[in-house]
Amino acid sequence: MSSKTDEYDCPAQDRVVFALLALIVPLLSGIFLPWWSVVWLIVSMFFAIAIIALSGYPKVAKQLPAPLFTLLIGFGFQLWGEVSGWLGFLVGLFVFLFGSIHTMLWAQFLRLDSYGAKHGVSLRFQGQAPALVVAPRSRYLPKDGTAWQDTSTDGFAWVIDGRVTQQLQVGVDQWSPRIVVRTAEDSSSSIELPTASRSTAQELQRQGEVDCNGHLIFRSPQGGHILRGEPCTEVDGQGGAGYSFWLDEKPTGLVLEQDASVLWSEDDQALVCRARVESQPVEETATWLWRAASGWRPLEEPWQSLVDEPVLEWSTPCRLEDERLFYEALMHGAETEKPMALTLCIELEGEHAGALSLQLPSMQGGAQPCLNLLRKSRDGRRHAFACHVGAWRLPGQWCLDHRVSDCGRYLALIAFAEAPAVPHQLVVADVLARRLLRLDEPLLIAGLQAFEDGVISLQQIVGRQASAVGAGPLPRLEALAPAAQQADAFVAVGRLHHRTVQVAVDAWSLRLLPNWRLEWRPVPASSLGDYLLAAPGAGDAAWLFGLDREMREGSGPVPGGACVLTASGCGVADLAPSMVWSADGRYLALSRRVISEETIKWHLLLLDTREHTLRHSAQPLPTMPCFEAFDAAGLHVSGVEHEVQLITMETLLALPRQMLIRSGDVWLPAEQLSDAVHWQRLDSAHLQSWRAPGIETSRA
């Protein structure tokens, strides 16, 4: 019986001659070459070891430290001769020890000491290989199974399966609880466990199959290579169950995690898997690529999200083809939005090795959009991409954030802006007509939200929130956002305040939509959304914004907590949606929602826009009130369970009143004066057409 290792055998004489040359030549070189040549040779060998090891030839690199040791010995003798006496001996000894220690540390750093620690051994008897698999003891058995381990008198171990008399092959599917058990003698028949179903050949290639010895086996599509994993519960004290695996009976030095998959190329010349070096903890798991021509090498993480772009979450590799590696990915936008599916692609070889692209789902006409990564911005806060949809290449550079319309015809993009600018231009690509539609108005775009029914929703940066944020919907801004071309420093500070902006996609242009609706009639207390109520004669208007949606069991939404700003400059906070103008446009009837532990009540407020006063009523209004009309007779009010009732004008004018106080161009109640600067910073440009001549209010 003879033992044959994985390495090729060579004649004994050649080995002796090679060993002598590897010992004598470096020793003589260190003694007789000039000292500066020896130093240069030592440094060169250090770099040569690293280059050869990192190039995928660790076997060759592992042979170089021994000649380097003998070179250091020779150099030590040379220095002993140059510097005579005990001083020369100490100098030579120091140089030898210093160089030897650094050589060992260098080899350990390159992990040459762990490479080849295991050798696959096949036993032969009279030229025949017996059906006995040799492996380290105690690594055969799965955690749970009906098999036991036995040991021969020579110390070799094997596994006996007690379930059946024939050998079993167990296929494990990672993605579903399916196990397929097949006998080795009859591969056509299969025994399916209660929750089992057949695994396809592709699943077996990716997920592997467990043989009777407890080894995890991965076979390449063409059958040219076999990846074999030996179960291990702990690796170098790092913990974590997995498989220490061998490729074609040669050790790889890597550990494949349990339930991990292996991707083979169709030509058997490459594979990809998620693994770690045996001496590293589980946290160091990375993607490893093996190529028949160059061996193993780790791949860099495919993506790292930056500060000012959506989070891109990628999973394990899903496909390996045409020198490209594909990952399934999800792009996360707003918290309430469903993540968007993408495919992340990495070029592995060739002129564009390392290039990254993102493939989007196909659109109308079968065209597939693709974003090709170009670079990072100078401030490192976002990536720049090139974009093409099928054969159509879009001019310019683009940000990661994008949305595909629900009809599949339009692709919304944000034009990339280099620092000190921030992204501010919205562009929509019509993939059928092959034209770009641009929004004329520059907006500081924080992110896209949705693209439905021909309308794009996005988040616009309007300013920086104050350090002390108060209650209520009023934007409390410390500063307004500057021009987009110089806004990078402003955005980097943070505490940004956003507002939702909607953009309509027309046939030939993009149109900015107001974030409010225009109402000419009173609305009930259950109404939602911002709106603008025009006064009779269009001499004034009231803008209501910032409603919350208080939910009560059995009553549905009970909105309130809004603010009202009139074109004449009066501001009131903490209001419900119901309001109505008097026939002459002087008085504005308002409602306020008051929530207690047991009840919800509504109270009446009367704003006089000419005298700048606010009257309050202690008597509650009907539940969920609606102001039907406000004429010379008085205010007509209805409720959910109440008929229309009249509150006379005399009663309204007799209510206790409060004087509003002017702050800048805004009139406010005394309790709102602390927020006067925030009222003045509101963007009230849409009220301009309702302002009477001579009235000026500030704009954001």
C-alpha positions in Angstrom: 0.0 0.0 0.0 1.3 3.4 -0.9 0.2 6.9 -0.1 0.0 9.6 -2.7 -0.5 13.3 -1.9 -2.1 16.0 -4.0 1.2 17.3 -5.2 2.9 15.8 -8.2 5.7 13.3 -7.5 9.2 14.0 -8.8 12.4 11.9 -8.8 14.3 11.9 -5.6 17.6 13.0 -7.3 15.9 16.1 -8.7 14.5 17.0 -5.3 18.0 16.7 -3.6 19.6 18.8 -6.3 16.9 21.4 -6.1 17.1 21.5 -2.3 20.9 21.9 -2.4 20.7 24.8 -4.9 18.0 26.5 -2.9 20.3 26.3 0.2 23.8 27.0 -1.3 23.1 29.7 -3.9 21.4 32.2 -1.5 24.0 31.4 1.1 27.0 32.1 -1.2 25.1 35.2 -2.6 24.8 36.6 0.9 28.5 36.1 1.6 30.2 37.2 -1.6 28.0 39.8 -3.2 28.4 43.4 -2.3 26.4 44.4 0.8 24.2 46.9 -1.1 23.4 44.2 -3.7 22.4 41.8 -0.9 20.1 44.4 0.6 18.5 45.1 -2.7 18.0 41.3 -3.3 16.4 40.8 0.2 13.9 43.7 -0.4 13.1 42.3 -3.9 12.4 38.9 -2.5 10.0 40.4 0.1 8.0 42.1 -2.7 8.3 39.0 -5.0 6.7 36.8 -2.3 3.7 39.2 -2.0 3.2 39.7 -5.7 3.3 35.9 -6.4 1.0 35.1 -3.5 -1.5 37.8 -4.5 -1.4 36.7 -8.1 -2.9 33.4 -7.2 0.2 31.2 -6.9 0.5 30.6 -3.1 2.3 27.3 -3.7 5.2 29.1 -5.5 5.3 31.9 -2.9 5.5 29.4 -0.1 8.8 28.1 -1.4 10.5 31.5 -1.3 10.9 32.2 2.5 13.4 29.3 2.9 15.9 30.7 0.3 15.4 34.1 2.0 16.4 32.7 5.4 19.7 31.3 3.9 20.3 34.6 2.2 20.0 36.3 5.5 22.4 33.8 7.1 25.0 34.5 4.4 24.5 38.3 4.8 25.1 37.9 8.5 28.4 36.1 7.9 29.4 38.9 5.5 28.7 41.6 8.1 30.6 39.5 10.7 33.7 39.6 8.4 33.3 43.3 7.5 33.0 44.3 11.2 35.5 42.2 13.0 35.4 40.9 16.5 32.4 40.5 18.9 30.8 43.7 17.4 30.7 42.1 14.0 29.2 38.9 15.4 26.5 40.9 17.2 25.8 43.0 14.0 25.5 39.9 11.9 23.3 38.1 14.5 21.0 41.1 14.8 20.6 41.4 11.0 19.8 37.7 10.7 17.2 37.7 13.6 15.6 41.0 12.4 15.2 39.7 8.9 14.0 36.3 9.9 11.3 37.7 12.2 10.1 40.0 9.5 10.1 37.2 7.0 7.9 35.0 9.3 5.6 38.0 9.9 5.4 38.7 6.2 4.5 35.1 5.4 1.9 35.0 8.2 0.4 38.3 6.9 0.1 36.8 3.4 -1.4 33.6 5.0 1.3 31.4 3.5 1.6 29.6 6.8 -2.0 28.3 6.6 -2.0 27.4 2.9 -1.5 23.8 2.3 -2.0 22.8 6.0 -4.3 20.1 4.7 -3.6 17.6 2.0 -6.1 15.3 0.4 -4.7 11.8 0.6 -5.8 8.9 -1.6 -4.7 5.3 -0.7 -3.7 2.8 -3.3 -3.4 -0.9 -3.0 -1.8 -2.7 -6.0 -2.7 0.3 -8.2 -6.3 0.3 -7.1 -8.0 3.0 -5.0 -10.1 1.4 -2.3 -13.6 2.9 -1.5 -12.3 4.5 1.7 -12.4 8.2 2.1 -9.8 9.6 4.5 -10.5 12.8 6.4 -9.9 14.3 9.8 -11.8 12.5 12.5 -15.0 14.0 14.0 -15.7 16.1 10.9 -18.0 13.7 9.1 -21.3 13.8 10.8 -24.0 16.4 10.3 -25.5 17.9 13.5 -28.6 15.8 13.2 -28.7 12.4 11.5 -29.1 8.6 11.8 -25.5 7.7 11.2 -22.5 6.9 13.4 -18.8 7.1 13.1 -16.4 4.2 13.3 -12.6 4.0 13.6 -10.2 1.5 12.2 -7.2 0.2 14.1 -5.0 2.4 11.9 -6.8 5.5 13.1 -8.8 6.1 9.9 -12.4 7.1 10.3 -15.5 6.5 8.2 -19.3 6.8 8.5 -21.9 4.1 8.6 -25.4 5.1 7.7 -28.0 3.0 9.6 -31.1 4.2 7.7 -30.7 1.9 4.7 -28.3 -0.7 3.5 -27.4 1.3 0.4 -25.4 4.5 0.3 -27.5 7.6 0.3 -27.1 11.0 -1.3 -29.0 13.8 0.3 -29.8 17.0 -1.7 -30.5 20.1 0.4 -32.4 23.1 -1.0 -31.5 26.3 0.7 -34.6 28.3 -0.3 -37.3 25.8 0.8 -37.6 22.9 3.3 -37.0 20.2 0.7 -34.7 17.2 1.1 -34.3 14.6 -1.7 -32.7 11.3 -0.8 -31.3 9.1 -3.6 -29.5 5.8 -3.6 -26.1 5.6 -5.2 -26.9 2.3 -6.9 -30.1 3.6 -8.6 -29.9 7.3 -9.4 -33.1 7.2 -11.3 -35.3 6.3 -8.3 -35.7 8.7 -5.4 -37.1 8.5 -1.9 -38.9 11.7 -0.9 -39.3 12.6 2.7 -42.7 14.0 3.8 -41.8 17.6 3.0 -39.6 16.8 0.1 -39.8 17.5 -3.6 -37.4 16.9 -6.4 -34.4 19.3 -6.8 -33.5 20.3 -10.3 -30.0 19.8 -11.6 -29.3 23.6 -11.4 -30.4 23.7 -7.7 -28.1 20.8 -6.9 -25.2 22.6 -8.6 -25.9 25.8 -6.6 -26.9 24.3 -3.2 -24.9 21.1 -3.4 -25.7 17.6 -2.1 -24.6 15.8 1.0 -23.1 12.4 0.4 -23.1 9.4 2.8 -20.0 10.6 4.5 -21.5 14.0 5.5 -19.6 15.9 2.8 -21.2 18.7 0.9 -20.6 18.1 -2.8 -20.8 20.7 -5.6 -20.4 19.5 -9.2 -19.7 21.9 -12.1 -22.2 21.9 -15.0 -19.9 20.0 -17.3 -18.7 17.7 -14.6 -15.0 18.8 -14.9 -14.6 20.0 -11.3 -15.9 18.9 -7.9 -16.0 21.1 -4.8 -16.1 19.0 -1.6 -16.9 20.5 1.8 -16.0 18.8 5.1 -18.3 19.8 8.1 -16.6 21.8 10.8 -18.2 23.3 13.9 -15.3 25.6 14.9 -12.4 27.0 12.9 -9.4 28.3 14.8 -11.5 29.1 17.8 -13.6 31.5 15.8 -16.8 29.5 16.0 -19.5 29.3 13.4 -20.5 26.1 11.7 -19.6 25.6 8.0 -17.7 23.5 5.5 -13.9 23.5 5.0 -13.9 22.8 1.3 -11.5 21.3 -1.2 -11.5 21.9 -5.0 -10.6 18.8 -7.1 -9.2 17.3 -3.9 -6.9 20.3 -3.3 -7.4 22.4 -0.2 -8.6 25.9 -0.7 -8.1 27.2 2.9 -11.6 28.6 2.8 -14.7 27.9 4.8 -18.1 27.9 3.2 -21.0 28.8 5.5 -23.9 26.5 6.1 -26.8 27.0 3.6 -24.5 29.0 1.3 -24.6 28.5 -2.5 -22.0 28.1 -5.2 -22.3 29.6 -8.7 -20.5 27.8 -11.6 -19.9 29.2 -15.0 -21.3 27.2 -17.8 -17.8 26.3 -19.2 -16.6 25.0 -15.8 -13.8 27.6 -15.8 -15.0 29.7 -12.9 -17.0 29.7 -9.7 -18.2 32.2 -7.1 -19.2 31.7 -3.5 -19.5 33.5 -0.2 -16.8 32.1 2.1 -14.1 33.2 4.6 -10.5 32.2 5.3 -10.2 29.5 7.9 -8.4 31.7 10.4 -10.9 34.6 10.1 -14.2 35.0 12.0 -17.6 34.8 10.4 -17.8 38.6 10.1 -15.0 38.4 7.5 -17.1 36.4 5.1 -16.6 37.7 1.5 -17.3 36.8 -2.1 -14.5 34.7 -3.6 -13.9 34.0 -7.2 -12.0 31.0 -8.6 -10.8 30.8 -12.1 -9.0 27.8 -13.7 -6.4 30.1 -15.1 -5.6 32.3 -12.0 -6.9 30.5 -8.9 -8.7 32.0 -6.0 -9.1 35.7 -5.2 -11.5 37.7 -3.0 -13.8 40.2 -4.6 -14.6 43.6 -3.2 -18.0 44.3 -1.9 -20.1 45.3 -4.9 -21.7 48.4 -3.5 -21.6 50.9 -0.6 -24.4 53.4 -0.4 -23.4 57.1 0.1 -25.0 59.7 2.3 -27.2 61.6 -0.2 -28.7 58.6 -2.1 -31.2 55.8 -1.5 -30.0 52.7 0.4 -29.2 49.9 -2.1 -29.4 46.5 -0.3 -27.7 43.6 -2.2 -27.8 39.9 -1.5 -25.6 36.9 -2.4 -24.6 36.5 -6.0 -27.4 35.0 -8.1 -25.8 34.5 -11.6 -22.3 34.1 -13.2 -22.1 34.4 -16.9 -20.0 36.0 -19.7 -17.3 37.3 -17.3 -20.0 39.1 -15.2 -21.3 38.5 -11.8 -24.9 39.4 -10.9 -26.5 40.3 -7.6 -30.2 40.7 -6.8 -30.7 44.1 -5.1 -33.4 46.3 -3.6 -33.4 50.1 -3.6 -35.2 51.5 -0.6 -36.8 54.9 -0.9 -39.3 56.4 1.5 -40.2 54.4 4.6 -43.7 53.7 3.4 -42.7 52.9 -0.1 -42.2 49.4 -1.5 -38.6 48.7 -2.3 -37.7 48.5 -6.0 -36.0 45.5 -7.4 -32.7 45.9 -9.3 -30.0 43.7 -10.6 -26.4 44.7 -9.7 -23.8 43.6 -12.3 -20.0 43.5 -11.8 -17.5 43.0 -14.7 -14.9 40.4 -13.5 -12.3 40.4 -16.4 -11.2 42.3 -19.4 -10.8 46.0 -20.1 -13.7 47.0 -17.9 -12.9 44.7 -15.0 -14.5 46.1 -11.8 -17.1 48.2 -13.7 -20.5 48.2 -12.0 -23.9 48.7 -13.5 -27.5 48.5 -12.3 -30.1 46.9 -14.5 -33.7 48.1 -14.0 -36.9 46.1 -14.9 -37.9 46.2 -18.6 -40.2 49.0 -19.7 -42.6 49.4 -22.6 -41.3 48.0 -25.9 -39.1 45.6 -24.0 -36.4 48.3 -23.5 -34.3 47.7 -20.3 -32.8 50.8 -18.6 -29.3 50.4 -17.2 -27.2 52.8 -15.0 -23.5 52.5 -15.4 -21.4 53.7 -12.4 -18.9 56.4 -13.4 -17.5 58.0 -10.2 -18.2 59.6 -6.9 -18.9 63.3 -6.4 -16.0 65.4 -5.1 -17.6 65.6 -1.7 -18.2 61.8 -1.6 -22.0 62.2 -1.0 -23.4 60.6 -4.2 -22.5 58.6 -7.2 -22.6 59.7 -10.9 -24.1 57.3 -13.5 -24.4 57.1 -17.2 -27.8 55.8 -18.4 -29.0 54.0 -21.5 -32.4 52.5 -22.2 -31.9 49.7 -24.7 -29.9 51.2 -27.6 -30.8 54.8 -26.5 -28.0 56.5 -24.6 -29.1 59.5 -22.6 -26.8 62.5 -22.6 -25.4 63.7 -19.3 -24.8 62.1 -15.9 -27.5 61.0 -13.4 -28.0 60.2 -9.8 -28.9 56.8 -8.4 -32.5 57.8 -7.4 -35.0 57.1 -10.1 -38.6 56.0 -10.6 -40.3 54.1 -13.4 -43.9 55.2 -14.2 -46.7 52.7 -13.4 -47.5 52.6 -17.2 -43.9 51.6 -18.0 -43.3 54.4 -20.6 -41.5 57.0 -18.5 -38.3 57.0 -16.5 -37.9 59.8 -13.9 -34.2 60.7 -13.2 -32.3 63.4 -11.3 -29.5 65.1 -13.1 -26.2 64.7 -11.3 -24.7 67.9 -10.0 -21.1 68.2 -8.9 -20.2 69.9 -5.6 -20.7 72.7 -4.6 -24.0 72.2 -6.3 -26.6 69.7 -5.2 -29.0 67.8 -7.5 -31.8 70.2 -8.6 -33.0 69.2 -12.1 -35.8 66.7 -12.7 -35.7 64.9 -16.0 -38.2 62.4 -17.5 -37.2 60.0 -20.3 -39.9 59.0 -22.7 -38.6 55.6 -23.8 -41.1 55.3 -26.7 -40.6 58.7 -28.3 -36.9 58.8 -27.2 -37.0 62.4 -25.8 -36.2 64.0 -22.6 -38.6 66.3 -20.7 -37.1 68.7 -18.2 -38.6 70.7 -15.4 -37.8 74.4 -15.8 -38.0 75.3 -12.1 -34.8 74.3 -10.1 -35.6 72.4 -7.0 -33.3 71.2 -4.3 -34.3 67.5 -4.6 -33.8 65.3 -1.6 -35.3 62.2 -3.3 -38.1 60.8 -5.4 -41.1 59.2 -3.8 -43.5 57.9 -6.5 -44.5 58.0 -10.1 -48.1 57.2 -10.5 -51.0 58.3 -12.8 -48.6 60.6 -14.7 -47.6 62.5 -11.5 -44.1 62.5 -9.9 -43.9 63.0 -6.1 -40.6 64.2 -4.7 -39.1 65.7 -1.6 -37.8 69.3 -1.9 -35.3 70.8 0.6 -36.7 74.2 1.7 -34.5 75.0 4.7 -32.9 73.9 7.9 -35.0 73.1 10.9 -34.4 75.1 14.1 -32.7 73.4 17.0 -35.7 73.7 19.2 -38.6 72.2 17.1 -42.0 73.1 18.4 -45.3 71.4 18.0 -47.7 71.8 15.1 -47.3 71.8 11.3 -45.7 75.2 11.0 -42.2 74.7 9.5 -39.8 76.1 12.1 -36.8 77.0 10.0 -33.4 78.2 11.2 -32.4 79.2 7.7 -33.8 79.0 4.2 -32.1 76.9 1.6 -29.7 78.8 -0.7 -29.4 78.5 -4.4 -28.8 75.0 -5.7 -25.5 75.8 -7.3 -23.9 76.6 -3.8 -26.0 74.4 -1.5 -23.6 71.5 -0.7 -22.3 72.9 2.5 -25.8 73.8 3.6 -27.1 70.2 3.0 -24.0 68.7 4.7 -24.9 70.3 8.0 -28.2 68.3 8.2 -31.5 69.0 10.1 -33.1 69.6 6.7 -36.8 70.4 6.3 -38.6 68.9 3.3 -41.9 69.4 1.6 -43.7 67.2 -0.9 -43.8 68.5 -4.4 -45.8 67.0 -7.3 -44.9 67.3 -11.0 -47.2 66.4 -13.8 -45.9 64.8 -17.0 -47.6 66.3 -20.0 -47.1 65.4 -23.7 -44.2 67.8 -24.3 -43.2 69.2 -20.9 -43.2 68.8 -17.1 -45.5 71.0 -15.0 -45.2 71.8 -11.3 -48.5 71.2 -9.5 -49.5 73.1 -6.4 -49.5 71.1 -3.2 -53.0 72.5 -2.3 -56.4 72.4 -4.0 -58.6 75.4 -4.7 -62.0 75.4 -2.9 -64.9 77.8 -3.5 -67.3 76.2 -1.1 -67.0 75.3 2.6 -65.6 71.9 3.4 -66.6 69.5 6.3 -64.5 68.7 9.3 -63.6 65.3 7.8 -61.8 66.8 4.8 -58.1 66.0 4.3 -55.3 67.7 2.5 -54.2 71.3 2.1 -56.6 73.7 0.4 -57.1 77.4 -0.4 -60.5 79.0 0.1 -61.1 82.1 -1.8 -63.2 85.0 -0.3 -66.2 86.3 -2.2 -65.1 88.8 -4.8 -61.6 87.3 -4.7 -60.4 90.1 -2.4 -58.8 87.7 0.1 -58.1 84.0 0.4 -57.3 81.6 3.3 -54.7 78.9 2.9 -55.1 75.9 5.3 -52.1 73.5 5.6 -50.6 70.9 7.8 -53.6 68.8 8.9 -52.9 65.7 11.0 -55.0 62.6 10.9 -56.0 61.7 14.4 -57.7 58.3 14.3 -60.4 57.3 16.7 -62.0 53.9 16.9 -65.4 53.9 15.3 -65.1 57.5 13.9 -62.3 57.2 11.3 -60.0 60.1 10.7 -60.6 63.3 12.7 -58.2 65.8 11.1 -57.0 68.9 12.9 -54.0 70.8 14.2 -53.6 72.8 10.9 -52.6 76.4 10.3 -54.3 79.1 8.3 -52.7 82.1 6.6 -54.8 84.6 4.8 -53.7 86.7 1.8 -54.3 89.8 4.1 -51.6 88.5 6.5 -53.5 87.0 9.4 -52.2 83.7 10.8 -53.9 81.3 13.2 -52.7 77.8 14.3 -54.3 74.6 15.7 -57.4 74.5 13.5 -59.8 71.9 12.0 -60.6 71.9 8.2 -64.0 73.7 8.5 -63.9 77.4 7.6 -66.0 79.8 5.6 -65.9 83.5 4.5 -68.6 86.0 5.2 -70.5 87.4 2.3 -68.5 90.6 2.4 -65.1 88.9 2.7 -64.3 90.5 6.0 -64.9 87.7 8.5 -63.5 84.2 8.4 -65.3 81.5 10.5 -62.8 78.9 11.7 -63.1 75.7 13.8 -60.8 74.2 16.4 -60.6 70.5 17.4 -60.1 69.9 21.1 -59.3 66.4 22.2 -59.7 65.1 25.7 -59.3 61.6 27.1 -62.9 60.7 26.5 -64.3 63.1 23.9 -63.5 65.2 20.9 -65.1 68.7 20.6 -65.1 71.5 18.1 -65.2 75.2 18.9 -65.9 78.2 16.8 -63.4 81.0 16.1 -64.2 84.2 14.2 -61.3 86.1 12.5 -61.9 89.8 11.5 -59.3 90.5 8.8 -59.9 94.3 8.9 -59.7 94.9 12.6 -57.2 92.0 13.1 -59.1 90.4 15.9 -60.0 86.8 16.8 -63.1 85.9 18.7 -63.5 82.6 20.6 -66.7 80.6 21.5 -66.8 78.4 24.6 -69.9 76.7 23.4 -69.0 73.5 21.4 -70.1 73.1 17.8 -72.0 70.0 16.5 -69.8 66.9 16.0 -67.7 67.1 12.8 -69.1 70.5 11.9 -69.5 71.9 8.4 -70.1 75.6 7.8 -72.9 75.6 5.2 -73.1 79.4 4.7 -72.2 82.7 6.2 -74.6 85.5 5.2 -76.1 88.6 6.7 -78.3 86.6 9.0 -75.3 84.8 10.5 -73.4 81.5 10.3 -75.2 78.3 9.2 -73.7 75.2 10.8 -74.5 71.5 10.4 -73.0 68.3 12.0 -73.0 64.6 11.5 -76.2 64.1 13.6 -77.5 67.7 13.6 -79.6 69.7 11.3 -78.5 73.0 10.0 -78.6 75.6 12.8 -78.1 79.4 12.7 -75.7 81.3 14.8 -76.8 85.0 14.4 -74.4 87.8 13.6 -75.2 89.5 16.9 -74.1 86.4 18.7 -70.9 86.1 16.8 -69.9 89.8 17.4 -70.7 89.4 21.1 -68.1 86.7 21.5 -64.9 87.5 23.5 -62.3 88.9 21.2 -58.5 88.9 21.2 -56.4 91.5 19.4 -53.8 90.1 16.9 -50.3 91.6 17.1 -48.3 92.5 14.0 -44.9 91.0 13.5 -43.4 92.1 10.2 -46.1 91.5 7.6 -48.0 88.9 9.6 -50.7 89.4 12.3 -50.7 86.7 15.0 -52.3 85.9 18.3 -50.0 86.6 21.3 -49.3 82.9 21.9 -48.0 82.6 18.3 -45.5 85.5 18.4 -42.6 83.2 19.4 -43.0 81.6 15.9 -43.4 84.9 14.0 -40.1 84.5 12.1 -41.3 81.0 10.9 -44.6 82.4 9.8 -42.8 85.1 7.8 -40.6 82.4 6.1 -43.6 80.5 4.7 -43.7 80.3 0.9 -47.0 82.2 0.3 -46.4 83.2 -3.3 -49.6 81.4 -4.3 -51.6 84.0 -2.2 -50.2 86.9 -4.2 -53.0 87.1 -6.7 -55.6 87.4 -3.9 -53.8 90.2 -2.1 -55.3 93.6 -2.1 -53.2 96.5 -3.4 -50.8 97.8 -0.9 -50.5 94.6 1.1 -47.1 92.9 1.0 -46.1 89.7 2.7 -42.8 88.0 2.9 -42.0 84.9 0.8 -39.7 82.0 1.3 
